[in-house]
Amino acid sequence: MIRYSLKCEHDHSFDSWFQSAEAFEKLLDAGMVSCSVCGALGVEKALQAPQVRIARQNNDKAGVLSAPASPAEQALAEMRKKIEDNSENVGKNFAAEARAIHDGDAPERSIYGEAKIEDAKSLIEDGVSVTPLPWRDKGKVN
């Protein structure tokens, strides 16, 4: 398989995969390659940079999934650790517990957990300060 960057007569750019270079030429000559944006048949190959893969050494840390991929990901991991270390996870009872703390029916403390969007909106409307966290519980996959 080969991927080409293509460009139509109306200057739309798009990519497409072909069985081979010969298959591309055959389909192009038969008028079977059209622009994915406007449908024009005047299509030609666009200039594209080659993909070069470099062999990695066994001790190369790049690509390790457990390591942060960027400074932003590292900051998010640090924020998560700080919240988890300094707050109580109340799980699915978050909305009820946050409301109880706000109303003075439960001891004031930092908590985190899960809430349905309707419950979170209701808390905010009632003046309860909540913030969505940009992650899910560890071990959950959705």
Secondary structure, 3 states (H helix, E strand, C coil): CEEEEEEECCCCEEEEEECCHHHHHHHHHCCCCCCCCCCCCCEEECCCCCCCCCCCCCCCCCCCCCCCCCHHHHHHHHHHHHHHHHCEEEECCHHHHHHHHHHCCCCCCCEEECCCHHHHHHHHHCCCCCCCCCCCCCCCCC
